[in-house]
Amino acid sequence: MSNVHPYVGRATPRVDGPLKVSGLATYAAEFFAEDMLYAAAVPATIAKGRIKRIDLSAAKGAPGVVEILTHENRPEIPEDDAPYLNDMVAVPGSPFRPLRNDKVLYSGQAIALVIADSHENARHAASLVTAEFEVETPTVDVADARSTAYEPPVPRDGIPPPPPPRGDAEATFKGSEIRLKHDYRVAPEHHNPMELQATTVVWEGGGALTIHNKTQGVINPKNYICSVFSLDPEKVRVVSPFVGGAFGMALRPHYDLFLAVLAAIKLERSVRLVLTRGQMWTMGWRPDTLQTVALSADADGKLTSVSHHAIQATSQFEDYQEPIVNWSGLIYDCPNVSLKYELAKLDVSTPSDMRAPGATTGVYALEAAMDELAYELKMDPLELRLKNYAEKDGNDDKPFSSKELRAAYEQGAKRFGWSERSPEPRSMKEGKELVGYGVATGCWEAMMQPHSARAALSADGRLEVACGTADIGTGTYTILAQIGADAFGLPIEEVTAKVGDTSLPMAPVEGGSWAAASAGNAVQLACAALKEELLKAARGLDDSPLANADVAHVTFADGKIALTSDPEKSVSYADALKAAGSERLEAKGDFAPDGEFAEKYASYTHSAVFAEVRVDEELGVVRVERIVSAVAAGKILNLATARSQILGGVVMGVGMALHEESVWDKSLGRIMNANLGEYHVPAHADIHDIDVIFVDEEDKANPMGVKGLGEIGIVGAAAAVANAVFHATGKRIRELPITIDKLL
């Protein structure tokens, strides 16, 4: 088969772009139904204790109120954990059930649901609900719970625990002259996507529901609510065509889904529940983490031991886990490694995955420590990293399926101008600003998951490709359309991509940077199967010029199937469909990762991140002047959307380094800056030049050679900025974010 591949690998504009910029893209809170009701959740004003009394009298008398549900009058719900664990992203423990009983487990927990005839009336009535509580003293700071930290007894599915120690890191460290050991901390962060968490449940009658939910995978909320409410899966459809940002927070079903479905079933009416911006702080957050990293090296800078210990926050009712310390065993070559990971229970909601969970946090501590070691050795920080370059994954003792990190270091350093760096801290200055250069390594697992897809060609020459995956803003619609367009030699305008619907072929949640490789390969397989079907039909025509041809000897382009050796001999797609006796021909493709390959090789994306900061010497204000991120991530399907993914990750990394911090009041157990006025995220004025380099890399872990890009952009970015701040100021801040007060 021959094809010119005019779309894959190019900077193709987003096919869903016009809908989004025109406001025509429809999100979970924008679907309407006749006679729809509106709900509002009432939050607990304490962080720990129990409800003594709820006063609903004022709220019931408010205009438009239809019903108010509490733990005292709600419909029956399962008491066992099992139904709530039908969640692809569940963690060990006892999942949270809204309105379960009178216990308050965290600040902002929903204690009542007001349902009214309008959004405004529901919100107003919710403000009139009052409650009396029996208050207990909460613990919300992981440092205060350090003494009770424990190793999780049950690993989270898909999250490998730290590997066993290799060598003897403790003895080696003690016997080394060149060594360092420091504590690092990353403040808790909340996702804060533009789209609020929302669910619109459309009551179709006869027990049938169509649910519009903000989610990163429609199959997950469907499985969850069918399990919890004993619903017939044949009567439940979940639709989520567009997601206004999620970054991991919408992987698990949240209480908006549970409460909206509960209300719809009880009232047999359509119900919409949209959480407030403040309520977005009651879910979805990167947990507070304490880390200790100890490194030792010989005089030449070769690592002799690495120890990494992390204590991470979780809720009282679930053991949320991330792979924080594992990266310290594989990014660099070292014979003696000891990794330990513990949890500390707090009176908070369960944390959730947030862009590159574990890696963003753990790699920051490792890369900060490596930077400190470089200064201890009086060695260039980039040279130290190259000195300890890992040729294999030391955790699993496997070679990498591909690794072009050396090229990333080289190309990134050249573009950045790393060689112009003066090595001494505080030695570079421009006007009133100190100038600093920092570097860090990024790493993220190149994961894949089983996906199914469908490709269908219609008589008018249009192609449809469909997969139940999600597009959370990453460009999934576009890359699937690109793959389909190239497969059949069609203009991309004649290809329709469909995602985000449980009526489409199966796909799991979209997370972990696996969607492009997994859904993309599934669509490619579906297109290959459809080509076979189309050629079979073309061969069946009377006197067909393709009677003896197979798919390897024909080209699909320009609306026809032609012999590659003699393009004049061809059959149009329309004639092939007529021969098949159909107005539409479709085929399915099922993709699954190659288990044998995974047994032999470790697959990761890598990056080299270089940052320049300017620090006002008198005021301590940090300005990120520029960042270069050189990324090795296999085949790049779309240079435009791929670059956007890295840009977004880098911006979040800048936020982690300098801005983002959810601040709990220790006595109240309440987040005190649960709004976008006081929770700082980078604004346009904070972000200057970001240069993205994609390093050529060939990988054989999947047929297309694709690795994901959603996570790698953020990993290492915060560390590069933090390291640059030290180079500029000579002051090492080991607790993120780096704020003015810490520098002064």
N, C-alpha and C positions, 0 to 999 in steps of 0.2 A: 504494500500500500504506500502511496506517495501523497504528501500534502504539504502545503507551503506554510502552515501554521501562522496565519496572519494576526492572531489575537493573543494566544498564550505566550507569555514572556514580554509582552508589550505593556505600555502604560495606557490601558484602556479605560475611558471614563466610566464611572459607575452607571450601570443600567437603571438603578433605582434612584439616581440623583434627581431627575426632574420631578418625581413624585415628592421627594423630601423637600426640595427647595421651594416647591409650589404649595406646600402644606397639604397635599392630597394623600400622603402616606398616612394610613390609619393605625393608631396605637391602641393599646388595651382599653384605655379610658375614653376612646372616641367612637366605639361601636354603640349603636342605639337599638332599642327595642320598644315596641309599643307598650304603653302602660308601665314603664320601668320605674322601679323604686331606687332610692339612693341611700347608702349606708355611711355611717361615720363611727369609727372606733373611739372609745373612751379610754384614755391611758391611766394607769395607776400612778399616783404621785409619790409613792414610796418605792424603795428598791428591794425591801425584804420584810416579810411579815405576812399578815392575813387580813382579809376584808371582814370587818365587824358588821358593817351595814352599808347598803347602797340606797340612796334616796333618789327615786326616779320621779317623784311627784311633779316637780317643776318641768322636767323634760317631757313627761306624758301630756302635759297641758299645752305644750308649745305647738305652733301651727304646723300642720302637715304630718305629724308623727303617726306612723302606722303601727310600729312595734318597737319594743326595746328588749333585747336579750341579755341575760346575765348568766352566771353559773347556776342561779337558782331556778331559772325558768326555761333554759335552753332545751332543745330536743336531745334525746339520748345520743351519746357518742360512745365509741368503744373505749373501754378502760385499759385493755391490754396494749402493750407496745407494738405488737406485730403489725396491725393495720397501718400504723404511722411510719413504719420502717420500709414501706413500699415506696422507696425514694432512692433513685440512683446515686444520690450524693449523701445519703444518710451517714451519720457518724455513730460510733458506739454510744450507748446510753439509752435514756428514755426521752423520746422526742417531745417537744413542747406541744401542748394541746390548749388552744385558746378557750377561755371560759370553762375550764375543766372543774375547778373548785375554788375555794376561797383563798388559796395560797398565792402570794405575790413573790415571784422569783427574780424580777429585775424591774428597774425603773422604766416606765412607759408601757409595761405589759397591758394588753387590752383587757379591761375588766367588764366592759359592756359594749353592746353594739346597738346604735340607734338607727332605725330604718324609717325614712320619711319620703314624701312625694317629690322632694327636690334636694339637690346637693346642699344648697344654702340652708334649707330647713333642718336637714340632718346635722349639719355642722353646728348650727345654733343650738339645737336641742341637746347635742352631745356636751356642749359647754355648760349646760344646766344640771348635768348629772353630778352628784356629790357622793362622797364615800367617807366612812370612818374606818381607820385601820388600827390594827395592833402592830406596832412598829418594832422591828429588830434592827440591830446595827449591822449594816452591810460591809462586806470587804470587796473593794473594787480596784485595788492596786496590786499588781502581781508581785511587787517587792514585799508587800505585807503578808503574802501567802507563800513566800519562798520556803519557809520551814516545813510546809505541808506538801511540797511538790512530790510527785510520784511518776514513775514510768507507766504509761498507759498499759493496762493489762490486756486489752483487746485492740489490735491494730485496726486502723481505719482502712476499709477496702480501697485498694489502689494506691495507698500511701505506704511505701516500704519503711519499716523501722530502721534505725541506724544499723549498719552492718557490724559484725563482730570486730573487735579490735584486731589490728595486725601489728606485729612486732611488739615493742614495749615502749609506748610513748612516754609514760611517766618516768621511767628510769632514764631514758635517753634525754629527756628534758632536764632532769636534775643533774645529769653529768655534762651538760653543754655549757660552754662559756658564753655563747651568743644565744640569748633567749629573751623572750618577752611574754608577759601574760597580762591581759587587760579585760575589763568588763565593758560590754557594749549594750546599748539599749535602743530599741526602736519604739517610739510612741504608738499607741493605737491609732488607726486611721479608719475612716468610714468612706464608702464608695462614692456616694453623692453623684450618681448619674443624673442627667437632665430629666429623664422620665421618672416620675414617681411610681412606686410599686402600686399596681392597680389590677382589679379583676372585674370584668363585666360578664355576668351569667345571664344568658338568654334562656328563659323558660319556654321550651318548644311544645309543651303539653305531652301527656302520656309518659311522664318521667324522663323525657329526652332533654338534654342540656347542650347548648353550644357555649363554650367558655372562652372568653378572650382574656388572656392572662399575660402579664409581663413575665416572660420566662426565657431561659436560654435553651429550652428543649421541650417541645409540647408533649412528648410522651410521658415526661416525668410528672407534671401536674395531673395528667389524666390517670395514670396508674395510682397516684396518691389518693385522689378524691374518690375514685372507684373503690379503692380498698377501704378507706375510712368510712364512706357512706354506703357501702354495699350497693353500688350502682352497676347497672348492666353496661359493660364497655361498648356494646353495640349502639347504645343510646347516648353516648358522651363523645363530643368532639371538642378538641381544644385547638384554638387558632391564634397564632401570634406572628403575623407577617412582618412586623417591624418592631424593633426594640431600641429605645432611646438611651442606649448605654446600660451596661450591667457590670462588667468587669469581674464577674464571679458571684455577685450577690443574688442573681436570679437563677442560680443553678438549683437551689432547693425550693420547694414550695413554702411560701410564707403565709402569715396568718390572714392576709387579705383574701387569699384563695379560699382557705378554710371557712372564714366567716361569711364571705359572699355566697358560697355554695350552701352553707348551713341555712342562711336566711332565705335563699331562693327555694330550697326544698320545703322549708316550714310554711312559707307564704304562697308557694306555687306561683311566684311572680318573678319577673326578671329583676335582677339587683346589680347595682354597681357600687363597688367600694374602692375609693382612691385614698391612699394614705397621705398624710400631710408631710411637708418637708421635715418638720420636727420628728415625726414618727419614723422617718427613714433612718434615724439614729437608734432605733430599737431592733435593728437587724443588720446583717451584712457589714462586718468590720474586720480589719486586719488586726489580730490580737497583739496586745502588749507583750513584749518579749525581752527577757534578760539573757544575755549570752556572755560566756567567758571563752576566750580563744587564747591558747598558749602555743607558741611556735619556737622551735629551736633550729639553728642552722650551723653549718661549718663556716670557716672564714671566707670561702669562695661563694657563699650564698646558697649552697645546696641545702634544702630543708632536710632536717634529720628527724623531726617529730612535729606532729600536728594534733592538738587536742581541742575539741569544740564541744561545749556543754550549753544547752539551751533550756530555759524554763519559760513555757508559754501559757498564756491565760486561756481558760475555757470556762464554760458555765457550770453551775452546780449539777445540771441534769444530763449533760452530754460530754463526751471526751473528744472534742474537736482536735484534729491533728494535722500537721503539715510536715513536709520533709525539710526541716530547717538545717540540720547539721550534716546531712548526707553529702552535700556539695563539697565539704571540706576534705572528703576522702577521695574525690575524683578529679577535681580541677587541676591539682598539682601532683607531681610525682613525689611520693614520700614513703619510706619503708615502715615508719612507725606512726600509726594513726589510732586515736581513741575518740569516739563520738558518743555523746549521750544526750538524750532528749526526754524532758519531763514536762508534766502539766501541773498547773496550779488552779484550783477551782475558785471562782469569784462569783459574786452575786450580780451577774450580768447575763445578757442574752448570749446564745451560742455564737461564737465568731463564725465567719464564713470565708471561703476562698476569695482572695482579692488578687488580681493580676499577678501571676507567677508566685502563688502562695508558697511560702517556705523559702524559695530561692531568693526572692527579693530581700528578705530579712536576713537569712543565713549568709548569703554571699556578701552582703554589706559588711558584716562583722569580719568575715574572712579577709575581704579585700582591704578593709581598714587596717587589720593586723599585718597583712603583707606590706602595706605602705609603711607602717611603723617599723617593720623589720628592715626594709630597704634603707630607711634613714639611720637605723642602728648600725647597719653594715656600711653606710656611706656608699651605697650602690644605687644606680638608676633604677627606679621602681619598675620600669619596663624590662630592663635587663634581668632583674630578679625573677620576673614572671617567665621570661624565656629560659632562664637557667633551670627552672623547675617545671618545664613543659611536660605534660603527661601524654604519653603515646598510647595509653590504654586507660580504661576505667578501672582504677585500683580497687574500688568497692566490690566489683563483680569479676575482676580479673578477665575482662573481655577487651578486644580491640574495638575501636570506634568504627561504625559503619562508614563514616567520613568525618574528617576534621581538618578544616582550613583555618584554624585559629592563628597559626603563625602568619599566614597571609593577611589576616585581619589586623594583627598587631602592626605589621609592616605598612599596609596601605593606610590604616588609620593614623599611625604616627607621621607618615609622610604628609598626608593631607592636613593634619593638625599643625605640623611644624614642631613636633616634640623635641627635635634636636636643638632647638633654639632655647630650650628651658635652662635657666640658671639653677643649679642643683640646691643651693642653700635656701632655706625658708626665709621669707621677708627680704629676699635679695632683688625682687622684681617690683618695680613701682612705676606708675604713670600718673602724674599730678598728685592728687590727694589719695589716690587709690593704690592699695597693694594688689599685685597681680599674682595669681597662683595657677599652676597647671597640675591636674590630677589625672590618673589613669586607673582603670579597673577592668577586670575580666567579667564577662557575663556568660551564663550557661543555663540551658533549660532542656528538659527531656523532649526529644522528638517523638511524641506519642501518636498512636493511631487507635481507632476503635472500629468495630464492625458497623457498616452502614449499607443501606440499600438505596437504590435510585431507579428511576424510570425515565426512559427516553421515548418520545412519541413524535412521529412525523405525520402531518395532515396533508390532505390533497392540495391545499393552497400553498404547499411548500414550506410551511412554518414548522419549526421544531420546538418541542416543549421538553425541558429537563426538570425533573422533580425529585426532591429528597426531603424527608421530614426534619432535617436539621434546622438550625436557626441562623439568622443573620443579625448579629448584635452590633452592627455597624462596621464589621470587619471587611465587607465586600464580598460576602459569599454569593449573593445573587449574581454579581458580575463575573466571578471566576468560573462559576458553573455554566453561565452563558458562554463564556469564552471557550471552554472545553467543548461544549456542544457545537458552537459555530465552527471551530476548527475541524471537528470530527466529520462534519457534513459539508464543509466548504461554503458555509452560508454567511451572509452579512449578519453581524450580531443583532441588528435590529429585527431580524426574522427569527430570533430565538427568545423564548420565554422561559425564565427560570422560576420555579415555585418552591418555596420552603415554608416552614412554620405552620404545619397543619397535620393533625393526626390522621387525616385521610390519605396522606402521602406515604411513600415507602418509609420503612422504619429507620430512625436515627436516634442515637442517644442525645444527651445534653451536649451543647456546644461549649466546650471548655478545654483547658489544658493545651490549647494550640493544636488540636487534632482535627479540626473541621476541614481545612483545606486539603490535607493529605487524604483524609478518610472519605469525605463526601465527594471530593474531586475525583478520586480513583473509582468510586462507585458510579459516578456519572459517566466516566470514560468507559467503564465496563458495560454500562447500559447502552451507550452509543455503539460500542463494538458489536453487542448482541443485535441491536437494531439494524446495523449495516448488514449483518448476516441475513436477517429476515428480509430486508429490502432487496439484497442481491438474489436471494432465493426466488423471490417473486419475479425479479427481472429476468432470471434465467428461464422462467416458465412461459414467457411470451413466445408466440409462434415466430419462428425464425429469429430468435433472439441473438443479437451480436455478442451477447455475454454468456451464451449457452454453456460453454466449457470453462468459464472464468471462475476463479475463487477470489476471496476478498484480498488476498495478498497481491493480486495482479490488476486491481482496479483502483481508480481514484474517485472519491466522492467530492464533487465540487460543482458550483454553478448550476445547481438543480438537477444534476444528472450523475449517473454512474458510467464511467468511461474506462476502457482498457488503457492502462498506463502506457503500454507500448504503441497503441494506436488510438488516440483520443477521439477519432471520428466514429469509432465503434462505441456507441453509448446507448443508454436507456434513461429517459427522464424519470425523476422521482415520481411524477404524476402517473406515468405509464406503469411504473412498477406497482404503485398502489392499486391501479385499476386491475392489474393482473392478479393482485392479492384479493381482489373483490372487496376492498375496504376503503373507506374515506380516511381512515386513521390506522396507522400501524405502530405498535409499541412493543418495547422489550424492557426487561429488568436486568439490573446488574447488582450483584452482591459482593461487597468488598470486606475482607477481613485481613488483619495483619498476618504476616508470615511468621508463625510461631517458631519454626526451625531457624529462621534468620535471627529472630530475637534471642534465641538461645545462644547464638554464636557471637553476636555483635551488640554493642551498646550504641544507641543513637541519641545524639544531642545536637542542639543548635549552640553556637558560640558567638561571642561578640567581644570586641575591644572598644572600650568607651574612653574617650579623652575629653576633659572639661577644662575650660578656662573661666576663672572667676575674678571679679574685681571686688575688693573689700575697702570701704571707706574707713580710713585709719582712725578717724576721730569718732565716727558714729557707729561703726561696726555693721553697717548695712552691706549685705552680700548681694552682688549682682552676677548672674551667670551670663557671661559674655558670649560664649559659643560652646557647642558640644559636637564632637565627631563620633558617630557610632558606626563601626565597621562590623558587619554581620555576615556570618557564614551559616546559611540556612537552606542548603540544597537548591533546587530549582525554584526560581521566583516566577509565579504565574502572572502577576500583574504588578509592574513596577510602580504604578501610582498608588494602588491600595496597599501594597506592601510597605512603601515608604510612609504612608499615613499611619500604619500600625506601629512602626518604629518611632515616628514622631510622637504619637500619643503615649507610648511607653516611656519615652525619655521625659516628656512633660510630667508624667506621674512620678518619675524618679526624682525630678527637681522638687516636686511637691513634698515627697518623702524626706528629702534632704533638708529643705529649708522652710517648709510651710505647714504641712498637715499634722494635726495633733488633736485628738478627741480628749477633752479634759474632764475627768470625773471629779466631782466633789466627794471627798472621802466620807464625810459625815452623812450626806444625803444619798450618796450612791447614784447621783444624777449627772448626766453629761451637761456641763454648763455652757458649752458653745455649740449647741445642736441647731445651728442655722448657718447659712452661707455668708452671713455678715461677720461672724466671729470665728468660724472654722475656715481657715485660710487655704485656698487652693491657688495655684499659679494663674495669674491673669495674663492677658496679652503683653502687658508692660514688663512682665517678669521673664518672658521667653524671647530670646534673641535668635541667633543663628544656630540651626541644627542641621548638620550635614550627615546624610546617610549614605553609606557605601555598602553595596551588596557584593560580597566576595564570591567568585566563581567556586562552586562546590558541586560535585556529582555524588549522588547517594543512591544506593540500591535497596533501601529498606522497603520501598514500595515501587510499583511500576512507573509512576510519574517522577520519582526522585524528589518528592516534595517534603519539606519540613515546615512546621507551623511557625508563625511570626507574632502571634498575639502577645506572648509573654517575654520573649527575649529582649525586646526594646527597653523594658524597665529594669531588668536584672543588671546590676553593675552601675547603673546611672547615678543612683544616690551616692554610692561609694566613690565614684569618680569626682563628684562635686565636693563631697566631704574631704577627700584627699587634697583637692585643689585649695580648699579653704585653709587646710593646715600649711600647705606650701606657701600660700600668700601671707599668712599671719604668724606662723610658728606656734600656733596654739591648737592643740589636739582636742576636739570635741568628740566625745565617744557616745553621745546620746542625741539621737535624731528626734525632732528637727533641730538644726543649728540656727538658733535665734539670736537676736542682737544681745539680749541679756547674758547669754552664755559666752559670747565673744568678748563682751566688755568686763 
